[in-house]
Amino acid sequence: WALRLLRHFSPSLQGSVIQQVSRRRLPRRLGRAVKGLVEHRHFQSAIILIIILNVASLAISTHHYMNQALDAWNEAQVGELPKNRSPGPVWMDVVDVSFAVIFTLELLLRLCAYELGFF
């Protein structure tokens, strides 16, 4: 898709950039293996499970931070000085970073599998 768009808008680049982009692909064996992995039913099920766990994690952390914000607001309404609050449990940050790493790896695998067809 991207190559067709590039050809359409810049016919003068047909001989140079397009051929260079086309040549820089993964070896076919590796591409097929990664594509087989990302299209496998177990891989897709695992990613769906991770997405659901991420939603649950976001709900828990949102609940925690909303309670902190409401407590601070209630204290301000009464006239108390705001307390120094902890930013939250460390495990929330660890879980958030873990999900970000997992989703980044999934994206990289899909980019390797589908190459320019991903876009």
Secondary structure, 3 states (H helix, E strand, C coil): CHHHHHHHHCHHHCCCHHHHHHHCCCCHHHHHHHHHHHHCHHHHHHHHHHHHHHHHHHHHHHHHHHHHHHHHHHHHHHCCCCCCCCCCCHHHHHHHHHHHHHHHHHHHHHHHHHHHHHC
